[in-house]
Amino acid sequence: MYKQMKKIICVIIVLSGLHFQGYSQEKYSLAVANRFIKQFPDPDSICWRPYSNHFDWQAGYMMFTMEKLWKATHDITYYNYIKRYVDQQVDEDGKIPDFTSNKLDHFIPGYAILFLYEQTGLEKYKKAAQTIRDGFDSYCRNNDGGFWHDQKAPGQMWVDGVFMGQIFLLRYAKTIGDTAYCYAEIMKQMTLIVQNTQLPNGLLLHAYDESKKALWADKTTGRSSNVWSEGLGWYAVLIADALEYFPENSEHYKTLLSILQKLCNGLKEVQDPKTGLWCQVVEKPQEPGNWNETSGSAMFTFLIQKAILKKYIDAEVFTPIVNMAYQGLKTKAVLNSKGYYDLLDCSSIGVKNNYEAYINCPKEVSTFAAYSSFILGTLSVEFPNSVLKN
């Protein structure tokens, strides 16, 4: 009798463990996020591996994602991860030793600082956020007012750079104020990149060079040659969140809604029907050598899912798009021998000269950007209420 009871208890324990593991495996967003934190317990390790500046876009984008995880699950792990990162950047006087305002990629970590200020009310976070905001005052611009992606790249606007700068200003306006400047600047940058790079199908080319001197720039239009998956993905995430900051009866809202709807329709037309994902060169899914890119695909999934939930687009038309994309994303996450997830087919690059250069870039594994994007995309499907409010 004792042996039989012991056997039953063991079976219950095993089944309980399987249930827990099954939950973890089912919720890909949590499984990947939790293993990521275990692999990179110090968020200062989230940076370009040859460099040591921690106040940059890789960490900033991950903290952006961690906040959405925290709001979805109320798990203190994600909050603590953000707080550790911010407190390692901001000193007790509210100074940020590593912040330089010479590149848009350096502004997005301020989004996490604003989050901490909202949660704690500590003056040091407000002071740090104001320092980042002030960085825009002297930032280099084109003649039409568009921010250069980098002060070492005169005249160049990159679609991903618009996200890095404007997502901070959106949160700054909401949390601190200065709304007249912030909202005018946000709309200027978001619409200028559309005016200068949008294709008839609503997709945005990777970049534009006012000077037309970049090797990749068309000598007549200044445009780059192709739509890059991850670059467009960041604009997709930005516009998905940006609409919530503007009143529905405002011209800003109407302008952004039109851009969003056109972008979603364009993405629908170029989704890979076999995998549910999108290609490295987004607008040319049928061209030889093109391949599904994971990070951008995840961000497009986030955009379309949020747009459905917020009723910006037709749920009946777009829900199958999201469902296919989600299934495709899951195939790109593979557990390795160390128990961490490898994310396959990623690409973090600069602007390229032509189609061949884009598709011949190495298929990277487990870039920091891809981790953030993958979590965002799967989270939006697995915890749909998490994307209803910023």
C-alpha positions as a Markdown table, in Angstrom:
| # | Residue | x | y | z |
|---|---|---|---|---|
| 1 | Met | 0.0 | 0.0 | 0.0 |
| 2 | Tyr | 2.8 | 2.4 | 0.9 |
| 3 | Lys | 4.6 | 1.7 | -2.4 |
| 4 | Gln | 1.4 | 2.3 | -4.3 |
| 5 | Met | 0.8 | 5.6 | -2.6 |
| 6 | Lys | 4.4 | 6.7 | -3.1 |
| 7 | Lys | 4.0 | 5.9 | -6.8 |
| 8 | Ile | 0.8 | 7.9 | -7.1 |
| 9 | Ile | 2.5 | 10.9 | -5.3 |
| 10 | Cys | 5.4 | 10.7 | -7.7 |
| 11 | Val | 3.1 | 10.6 | -10.7 |
| 12 | Ile | 1.3 | 13.7 | -9.4 |
| 13 | Ile | 4.6 | 15.6 | -8.9 |
| 14 | Val | 5.8 | 14.7 | -12.4 |
| 15 | Leu | 2.5 | 15.7 | -13.9 |
| 16 | Ser | 2.6 | 19.0 | -12.0 |
| 17 | Gly | 6.1 | 19.6 | -13.3 |
| 18 | Leu | 5.0 | 18.8 | -16.8 |
| 19 | His | 2.1 | 21.2 | -16.5 |
| 20 | Phe | 4.4 | 24.0 | -15.4 |
| 21 | Gln | 6.9 | 23.3 | -18.2 |
| 22 | Gly | 4.1 | 23.1 | -20.7 |
| 23 | Tyr | 2.9 | 26.6 | -19.6 |
| 24 | Ser | 6.4 | 27.9 | -20.0 |
| 25 | Gln | 6.8 | 26.4 | -23.4 |
| 26 | Glu | 3.3 | 27.6 | -24.5 |
| 27 | Lys | 4.0 | 31.2 | -23.5 |
| 28 | Tyr | 7.0 | 31.8 | -25.7 |
| 29 | Ser | 7.3 | 35.4 | -24.6 |
| 30 | Leu | 7.9 | 34.4 | -21.0 |
| 31 | Ala | 10.1 | 31.5 | -21.8 |
| 32 | Val | 12.4 | 33.5 | -23.9 |
| 33 | Ala | 12.4 | 36.5 | -21.6 |
| 34 | Asn | 13.1 | 34.5 | -18.4 |
| 35 | Arg | 15.9 | 32.6 | -20.1 |
| 36 | Phe | 17.3 | 35.9 | -21.4 |
| 37 | Ile | 17.5 | 37.4 | -17.9 |
| 38 | Lys | 19.1 | 34.2 | -16.6 |
| 39 | Gln | 21.7 | 34.4 | -19.5 |
| 40 | Phe | 22.3 | 38.1 | -19.0 |
| 41 | Pro | 21.6 | 38.8 | -15.3 |
| 42 | Asp | 23.4 | 42.1 | -15.5 |
| 43 | Pro | 21.6 | 44.4 | -18.0 |
| 44 | Asp | 24.9 | 46.3 | -18.6 |
| 45 | Ser | 25.9 | 43.3 | -20.7 |
| 46 | Ile | 23.3 | 44.2 | -23.3 |
| 47 | Cys | 25.5 | 46.2 | -25.7 |
| 48 | Trp | 27.5 | 45.7 | -28.8 |
| 49 | Arg | 29.9 | 43.0 | -27.8 |
| 50 | Pro | 33.1 | 44.9 | -28.8 |
| 51 | Tyr | 32.0 | 48.1 | -27.0 |
| 52 | Ser | 31.2 | 49.0 | -23.4 |
| 53 | Asn | 28.8 | 52.0 | -23.6 |
| 54 | His | 25.7 | 50.7 | -21.9 |
| 55 | Phe | 23.5 | 53.8 | -22.6 |
| 56 | Asp | 22.5 | 52.7 | -26.1 |
| 57 | Trp | 19.7 | 51.3 | -28.1 |
| 58 | Gln | 20.2 | 47.6 | -27.5 |
| 59 | Ala | 19.6 | 47.9 | -23.7 |
| 60 | Gly | 17.0 | 50.7 | -24.2 |
| 61 | Tyr | 14.9 | 48.6 | -26.5 |
| 62 | Met | 15.1 | 45.6 | -24.1 |
| 63 | Met | 13.9 | 47.8 | -21.2 |
| 64 | Phe | 11.0 | 49.0 | -23.4 |
| 65 | Thr | 10.1 | 45.3 | -23.9 |
| 66 | Met | 10.6 | 44.4 | -20.2 |
| 67 | Glu | 8.1 | 47.1 | -19.2 |
| 68 | Lys | 5.5 | 45.6 | -21.4 |
| 69 | Leu | 6.2 | 42.2 | -19.8 |
| 70 | Trp | 5.8 | 43.6 | -16.4 |
| 71 | Lys | 2.5 | 45.2 | -17.3 |
| 72 | Ala | 1.3 | 41.9 | -18.8 |
| 73 | Thr | 2.3 | 39.7 | -15.9 |
| 74 | His | 2.9 | 41.9 | -12.8 |
| 75 | Asp | 6.0 | 39.8 | -12.3 |
| 76 | Ile | 8.5 | 41.8 | -10.2 |
| 77 | Thr | 11.4 | 40.2 | -12.0 |
| 78 | Tyr | 10.9 | 42.4 | -15.0 |
| 79 | Tyr | 10.5 | 45.6 | -12.9 |
| 80 | Asn | 13.7 | 44.8 | -11.0 |
| 81 | Tyr | 15.6 | 44.2 | -14.2 |
| 82 | Ile | 14.6 | 47.6 | -15.5 |
| 83 | Lys | 15.4 | 49.3 | -12.2 |
| 84 | Arg | 18.8 | 47.6 | -12.0 |
| 85 | Tyr | 19.6 | 48.9 | -15.5 |
| 86 | Val | 18.5 | 52.4 | -14.9 |
| 87 | Asp | 20.2 | 52.7 | -11.5 |
| 88 | Gln | 23.5 | 51.6 | -13.1 |
| 89 | Gln | 23.1 | 54.5 | -15.6 |
| 90 | Val | 21.8 | 57.3 | -13.4 |
| 91 | Asp | 23.7 | 58.5 | -10.3 |
| 92 | Glu | 22.1 | 60.0 | -7.2 |
| 93 | Asp | 22.4 | 63.5 | -8.6 |
| 94 | Gly | 20.5 | 62.5 | -11.7 |
| 95 | Lys | 23.5 | 62.6 | -14.0 |
| 96 | Ile | 24.0 | 60.0 | -16.8 |
| 97 | Pro | 27.8 | 59.6 | -17.4 |
| 98 | Asp | 27.4 | 57.5 | -20.5 |
| 99 | Phe | 24.8 | 59.6 | -22.3 |
| 100 | Thr | 25.9 | 61.5 | -25.5 |
| 101 | Ser | 23.4 | 63.3 | -27.7 |
| 102 | Asn | 25.3 | 62.6 | -31.0 |
| 103 | Lys | 23.1 | 59.7 | -32.2 |
| 104 | Leu | 19.4 | 58.9 | -32.0 |
| 105 | Asp | 20.2 | 55.4 | -30.8 |
| 106 | His | 21.4 | 57.0 | -27.5 |
| 107 | Phe | 18.0 | 58.5 | -26.6 |
| 108 | Ile | 15.8 | 55.4 | -26.2 |
| 109 | Pro | 17.2 | 54.3 | -22.8 |
| 110 | Gly | 15.5 | 57.4 | -21.5 |
| 111 | Tyr | 12.2 | 55.6 | -21.9 |
| 112 | Ala | 13.1 | 53.3 | -19.0 |
| 113 | Ile | 14.1 | 56.3 | -16.9 |
| 114 | Leu | 10.7 | 57.9 | -17.4 |
| 115 | Phe | 9.1 | 54.6 | -16.4 |
| 116 | Leu | 11.1 | 54.6 | -13.1 |
| 117 | Tyr | 10.1 | 58.2 | -12.5 |
| 118 | Glu | 6.5 | 57.3 | -13.0 |
| 119 | Gln | 6.8 | 54.4 | -10.5 |
| 120 | Thr | 8.9 | 56.1 | -7.8 |
| 121 | Gly | 8.6 | 59.9 | -8.2 |
| 122 | Leu | 12.3 | 60.2 | -7.5 |
| 123 | Glu | 13.7 | 63.6 | -8.6 |
| 124 | Lys | 16.9 | 62.1 | -9.9 |
| 125 | Tyr | 15.0 | 60.2 | -12.6 |
| 126 | Lys | 13.2 | 63.4 | -13.7 |
| 127 | Lys | 16.5 | 65.3 | -13.9 |
| 128 | Ala | 18.1 | 62.5 | -16.0 |
| 129 | Ala | 15.1 | 62.5 | -18.4 |
| 130 | Gln | 15.3 | 66.3 | -18.7 |
| 131 | Thr | 19.0 | 66.0 | -19.7 |
| 132 | Ile | 18.0 | 63.6 | -22.5 |
| 133 | Arg | 15.2 | 65.8 | -23.6 |
| 134 | Asp | 17.6 | 68.8 | -23.8 |
| 135 | Gly | 19.8 | 66.7 | -26.1 |
| 136 | Phe | 17.3 | 67.4 | -28.9 |
| 137 | Asp | 17.8 | 71.1 | -28.8 |
| 138 | Ser | 21.2 | 71.1 | -30.4 |
| 139 | Tyr | 20.7 | 67.9 | -32.4 |
| 140 | Cys | 21.7 | 68.1 | -36.1 |
| 141 | Arg | 18.9 | 68.4 | -38.7 |
| 142 | Asn | 18.3 | 68.5 | -42.4 |
| 143 | Asn | 16.9 | 71.6 | -44.0 |
| 144 | Asp | 13.4 | 70.2 | -43.7 |
| 145 | Gly | 13.9 | 69.6 | -39.9 |
| 146 | Gly | 14.5 | 65.9 | -40.0 |
| 147 | Phe | 17.0 | 64.6 | -37.5 |
| 148 | Trp | 20.1 | 63.0 | -38.8 |
| 149 | His | 20.4 | 59.4 | -37.7 |
| 150 | Asp | 23.9 | 60.0 | -36.5 |
| 151 | Gln | 26.0 | 63.2 | -36.4 |
| 152 | Lys | 28.6 | 61.3 | -38.3 |
| 153 | Ala | 26.1 | 60.7 | -41.1 |
| 154 | Pro | 25.2 | 64.2 | -42.4 |
| 155 | Gly | 21.8 | 64.4 | -44.0 |
| 156 | Gln | 20.7 | 60.8 | -43.4 |
| 157 | Met | 17.4 | 59.9 | -41.9 |
| 158 | Trp | 16.9 | 56.2 | -41.1 |
| 159 | Val | 13.5 | 54.7 | -40.4 |
| 160 | Asp | 14.8 | 52.9 | -37.3 |
| 161 | Gly | 16.2 | 56.1 | -35.9 |
| 162 | Val | 12.8 | 57.7 | -35.9 |
| 163 | Phe | 11.7 | 55.1 | -33.3 |
| 164 | Met | 14.8 | 55.6 | -31.1 |
| 165 | Gly | 14.2 | 59.3 | -30.7 |
| 166 | Gln | 10.4 | 59.7 | -30.9 |
| 167 | Ile | 9.4 | 56.9 | -28.6 |
| 168 | Phe | 11.3 | 58.8 | -25.8 |
| 169 | Leu | 9.6 | 62.1 | -26.7 |
| 170 | Leu | 6.1 | 60.4 | -26.6 |
| 171 | Arg | 6.8 | 59.2 | -23.1 |
| 172 | Tyr | 8.4 | 62.4 | -22.0 |
| 173 | Ala | 5.4 | 64.4 | -23.0 |
| 174 | Lys | 3.1 | 62.1 | -21.1 |
| 175 | Thr | 5.2 | 61.9 | -18.0 |
| 176 | Ile | 7.0 | 65.3 | -17.7 |
| 177 | Gly | 5.2 | 67.7 | -20.0 |
| 178 | Asp | 6.6 | 70.1 | -22.7 |
| 179 | Thr | 3.8 | 68.7 | -24.8 |
| 180 | Ala | 3.7 | 71.5 | -27.4 |
| 181 | Tyr | 7.3 | 70.9 | -28.4 |
| 182 | Cys | 7.2 | 67.1 | -28.1 |
| 183 | Tyr | 4.1 | 66.4 | -30.1 |
| 184 | Ala | 5.1 | 68.9 | -32.8 |
| 185 | Glu | 8.6 | 67.2 | -33.1 |
| 186 | Ile | 7.2 | 63.7 | -33.0 |
| 187 | Met | 4.8 | 64.5 | -35.9 |
| 188 | Lys | 7.5 | 66.2 | -37.8 |
| 189 | Gln | 9.9 | 63.3 | -37.6 |
| 190 | Met | 7.2 | 60.6 | -38.2 |
| 191 | Thr | 5.8 | 62.3 | -41.2 |
| 192 | Leu | 9.0 | 63.4 | -42.8 |
| 193 | Ile | 10.3 | 59.9 | -42.9 |
| 194 | Val | 7.1 | 58.9 | -44.6 |
| 195 | Gln | 7.3 | 61.7 | -47.1 |
| 196 | Asn | 10.8 | 60.8 | -48.0 |
| 197 | Thr | 10.7 | 57.0 | -48.0 |
| 198 | Gln | 7.2 | 55.7 | -48.4 |
| 199 | Leu | 6.4 | 53.4 | -51.3 |
| 200 | Pro | 3.0 | 53.3 | -53.0 |
| 201 | Asn | 2.1 | 50.2 | -51.0 |
| 202 | Gly | 2.7 | 51.9 | -47.6 |
| 203 | Leu | 6.0 | 50.4 | -46.8 |
| 204 | Leu | 9.0 | 52.6 | -45.9 |
| 205 | Leu | 12.4 | 52.3 | -47.4 |
| 206 | His | 15.3 | 52.0 | -45.0 |
| 207 | Ala | 16.7 | 55.5 | -45.3 |
| 208 | Tyr | 16.9 | 58.9 | -47.0 |
| 209 | Asp | 19.9 | 61.1 | -47.5 |
| 210 | Glu | 19.2 | 64.8 | -48.1 |
| 211 | Ser | 22.7 | 65.4 | -49.4 |
| 212 | Lys | 22.5 | 62.4 | -51.8 |
| 213 | Lys | 26.1 | 61.7 | -51.1 |
| 214 | Ala | 25.8 | 58.3 | -49.3 |
| 215 | Leu | 26.9 | 55.4 | -51.4 |
| 216 | Trp | 23.5 | 53.8 | -51.0 |
| 217 | Ala | 21.5 | 57.0 | -51.9 |
| 218 | Asp | 19.8 | 57.5 | -55.2 |
| 219 | Lys | 21.5 | 60.5 | -56.8 |
| 220 | Thr | 18.1 | 62.0 | -57.8 |
| 221 | Thr | 15.8 | 61.2 | -54.9 |
| 222 | Gly | 18.3 | 60.5 | -52.0 |
| 223 | Arg | 16.4 | 57.3 | -51.2 |
| 224 | Ser | 17.9 | 54.0 | -50.3 |
| 225 | Ser | 17.1 | 51.0 | -52.5 |
| 226 | Asn | 15.0 | 48.7 | -50.3 |
| 227 | Val | 12.8 | 48.1 | -47.4 |
| 228 | Trp | 14.7 | 46.5 | -44.6 |
| 229 | Ser | 12.7 | 44.2 | -42.3 |
| 230 | Glu | 14.1 | 45.3 | -38.8 |
| 231 | Gly | 14.3 | 49.0 | -39.7 |
| 232 | Leu | 10.6 | 49.1 | -40.8 |
| 233 | Gly | 9.8 | 47.0 | -37.8 |
| 234 | Trp | 10.8 | 49.8 | -35.4 |
| 235 | Tyr | 8.6 | 52.3 | -37.2 |
| 236 | Ala | 5.8 | 49.8 | -36.9 |
| 237 | Val | 6.2 | 49.5 | -33.1 |
| 238 | Leu | 6.4 | 53.3 | -32.8 |
| 239 | Ile | 3.3 | 54.0 | -34.7 |
| 240 | Ala | 1.4 | 51.2 | -32.9 |
| 241 | Asp | 2.1 | 52.9 | -29.6 |
| 242 | Ala | 2.0 | 56.5 | -30.8 |
| 243 | Leu | -1.7 | 56.7 | -31.6 |
| 244 | Glu | -2.6 | 56.3 | -28.0 |
| 245 | Tyr | -0.9 | 59.6 | -27.1 |
| 246 | Phe | -3.2 | 61.7 | -29.3 |
| 247 | Pro | -6.9 | 62.5 | -29.0 |
| 248 | Glu | -9.0 | 60.7 | -31.6 |
| 249 | Asn | -10.4 | 63.9 | -32.9 |
| 250 | Ser | -7.0 | 65.5 | -33.5 |
| 251 | Glu | -5.3 | 65.9 | -36.9 |
| 252 | His | -2.2 | 64.2 | -35.5 |
| 253 | Tyr | -4.3 | 61.1 | -34.7 |
| 254 | Lys | -5.9 | 61.1 | -38.2 |
| 255 | Thr | -2.6 | 61.4 | -39.9 |
| 256 | Leu | -0.9 | 58.6 | -38.0 |
| 257 | Leu | -4.0 | 56.3 | -38.3 |
| 258 | Ser | -3.8 | 56.7 | -42.1 |
| 259 | Ile | -0.1 | 55.9 | -42.2 |
| 260 | Leu | -0.7 | 52.9 | -39.9 |
| 261 | Gln | -3.6 | 51.5 | -42.0 |
| 262 | Lys | -1.6 | 51.8 | -45.2 |
| 263 | Leu | 1.4 | 50.1 | -43.6 |
| 264 | Cys | -0.7 | 47.2 | -42.3 |
| 265 | Asn | -2.3 | 46.7 | -45.7 |
| 266 | Gly | 1.2 | 46.8 | -47.3 |
| 267 | Leu | 2.5 | 44.2 | -44.9 |
| 268 | Lys | -0.5 | 42.0 | -45.6 |
| 269 | Glu | 0.3 | 41.9 | -49.3 |
| 270 | Val | 3.9 | 40.8 | -48.8 |
| 271 | Gln | 3.6 | 38.2 | -46.0 |
| 272 | Asp | 5.1 | 34.9 | -46.8 |
| 273 | Pro | 2.0 | 32.5 | -47.2 |
| 274 | Lys | 4.1 | 29.5 | -46.3 |
| 275 | Thr | 5.8 | 30.6 | -43.1 |
| 276 | Gly | 3.6 | 33.6 | -42.1 |
| 277 | Leu | 6.8 | 35.7 | -41.7 |
| 278 | Trp | 8.3 | 38.6 | -43.7 |
| 279 | Cys | 11.5 | 38.8 | -45.7 |
| 280 | Gln | 14.8 | 40.6 | -45.1 |
| 281 | Val | 13.9 | 42.8 | -48.1 |
| 282 | Val | 10.3 | 43.2 | -47.2 |
| 283 | Glu | 8.8 | 44.4 | -50.5 |
| 284 | Lys | 10.4 | 41.6 | -52.6 |
| 285 | Pro | 9.2 | 38.3 | -51.1 |
| 286 | Gln | 9.4 | 36.5 | -54.4 |
| 287 | Glu | 12.9 | 37.6 | -55.4 |
| 288 | Pro | 15.6 | 34.9 | -55.5 |
| 289 | Gly | 17.7 | 34.6 | -52.4 |
| 290 | Asn | 15.4 | 36.6 | -50.1 |
| 291 | Trp | 14.8 | 35.0 | -46.7 |
| 292 | Asn | 12.5 | 35.3 | -43.7 |
| 293 | Glu | 13.9 | 37.7 | -41.0 |
| 294 | Thr | 12.8 | 37.1 | -37.4 |
| 295 | Ser | 13.1 | 40.5 | -35.7 |
| 296 | Gly | 11.2 | 42.5 | -38.2 |
| 297 | Ser | 8.6 | 39.8 | -38.5 |
| 298 | Ala | 8.0 | 39.9 | -34.7 |
| 299 | Met | 7.6 | 43.7 | -34.8 |
| 300 | Phe | 5.1 | 43.5 | -37.6 |
| 301 | Thr | 3.2 | 41.0 | -35.6 |
| 302 | Phe | 3.1 | 43.4 | -32.7 |
| 303 | Leu | 1.8 | 46.2 | -34.9 |
| 304 | Ile | -0.9 | 44.3 | -36.6 |
| 305 | Gln | -2.1 | 42.6 | -33.4 |
| 306 | Lys | -2.3 | 45.9 | -31.5 |
| 307 | Ala | -4.0 | 47.5 | -34.5 |
| 308 | Ile | -6.6 | 44.8 | -34.4 |
| 309 | Leu | -7.2 | 45.1 | -30.7 |
| 310 | Lys | -7.4 | 48.9 | -30.8 |
| 311 | Lys | -9.8 | 48.5 | -33.8 |
| 312 | Tyr | -7.6 | 50.5 | -36.1 |
| 313 | Ile | -7.9 | 47.8 | -38.7 |
| 314 | Asp | -10.4 | 45.1 | -39.7 |
| 315 | Ala | -10.1 | 42.1 | -37.3 |
| 316 | Glu | -11.6 | 39.6 | -39.8 |
| 317 | Val | -9.1 | 40.5 | -42.4 |
| 318 | Phe | -6.0 | 40.7 | -40.3 |
| 319 | Thr | -6.4 | 38.1 | -37.5 |
| 320 | Pro | -5.3 | 35.3 | -39.9 |
| 321 | Ile | -2.2 | 37.4 | -40.7 |
| 322 | Val | -1.3 | 37.5 | -37.0 |
| 323 | Asn | -2.0 | 33.9 | -36.4 |
| 324 | Met | 0.2 | 32.8 | -39.3 |
| 325 | Ala | 3.0 | 35.1 | -38.1 |
| 326 | Tyr | 2.8 | 33.8 | -34.6 |
| 327 | Gln | 3.1 | 30.2 | -35.7 |
| 328 | Gly | 6.1 | 31.2 | -37.9 |
| 329 | Leu | 7.8 | 33.0 | -35.1 |
| 330 | Lys | 7.7 | 30.0 | -32.9 |
| 331 | Thr | 9.8 | 28.0 | -35.4 |
| 332 | Lys | 12.6 | 30.5 | -35.0 |
| 333 | Ala | 13.1 | 30.0 | -31.3 |
| 334 | Val | 15.2 | 26.8 | -30.6 |
| 335 | Leu | 16.5 | 25.7 | -27.2 |
| 336 | Asn | 20.2 | 25.1 | -27.2 |
| 337 | Ser | 22.3 | 22.7 | -25.2 |
| 338 | Lys | 22.8 | 25.3 | -22.4 |
| 339 | Gly | 19.1 | 25.7 | -21.9 |
| 340 | Tyr | 18.8 | 29.2 | -23.5 |
| 341 | Tyr | 16.9 | 30.1 | -26.6 |
| 342 | Asp | 18.6 | 30.6 | -29.9 |
| 343 | Leu | 16.7 | 33.0 | -32.2 |
| 344 | Leu | 17.5 | 32.1 | -35.8 |
| 345 | Asp | 17.6 | 34.3 | -38.9 |
| 346 | Cys | 18.2 | 37.7 | -37.5 |
| 347 | Ser | 19.8 | 40.8 | -39.1 |
| 348 | Ser | 21.2 | 43.9 | -37.4 |
| 349 | Ile | 22.8 | 46.1 | -40.1 |
| 350 | Gly | 23.3 | 49.6 | -41.5 |
| 351 | Val | 21.9 | 50.8 | -44.8 |
| 352 | Lys | 23.0 | 48.7 | -47.8 |
| 353 | Asn | 23.6 | 49.7 | -51.4 |
| 354 | Asn | 21.3 | 47.3 | -53.1 |
| 355 | Tyr | 19.1 | 44.2 | -52.9 |
| 356 | Glu | 22.0 | 41.8 | -53.2 |
| 357 | Ala | 23.8 | 43.4 | -50.3 |
| 358 | Tyr | 20.8 | 43.1 | -48.0 |
| 359 | Ile | 20.1 | 39.4 | -48.7 |
| 360 | Asn | 23.7 | 38.4 | -48.5 |
| 361 | Cys | 24.1 | 39.8 | -45.0 |
| 362 | Pro | 24.9 | 36.9 | -42.6 |
| 363 | Lys | 21.8 | 35.4 | -40.9 |
| 364 | Glu | 22.7 | 36.2 | -37.4 |
| 365 | Val | 21.6 | 34.2 | -34.3 |
| 366 | Ser | 20.3 | 35.7 | -31.1 |
| 367 | Thr | 20.9 | 39.4 | -31.6 |
| 368 | Phe | 19.8 | 41.6 | -28.7 |
| 369 | Ala | 17.3 | 43.4 | -31.0 |
| 370 | Ala | 15.8 | 40.0 | -32.0 |
| 371 | Tyr | 15.2 | 39.0 | -28.4 |
| 372 | Ser | 13.3 | 42.2 | -27.7 |
| 373 | Ser | 11.3 | 42.0 | -30.9 |
| 374 | Phe | 10.5 | 38.3 | -30.5 |
| 375 | Ile | 9.2 | 38.9 | -27.0 |
| 376 | Leu | 7.1 | 41.8 | -28.2 |
| 377 | Gly | 5.5 | 39.9 | -31.0 |
| 378 | Thr | 4.7 | 36.8 | -29.1 |
| 379 | Leu | 3.6 | 38.7 | -26.0 |
| 380 | Ser | 1.0 | 40.6 | -28.1 |
| 381 | Val | -0.6 | 37.3 | -29.0 |
| 382 | Glu | -0.2 | 35.4 | -25.8 |
| 383 | Phe | -1.2 | 38.3 | -23.5 |
| 384 | Pro | -3.4 | 40.5 | -25.8 |
| 385 | Asn | -4.6 | 42.8 | -23.1 |
| 386 | Ser | -1.0 | 43.8 | -22.5 |
| 387 | Val | -0.9 | 45.8 | -25.7 |
| 388 | Leu | -4.1 | 47.7 | -25.1 |
| 389 | Lys | -2.5 | 50.5 | -23.2 |
| 390 | Asn | 1.1 | 51.9 | -23.1 |
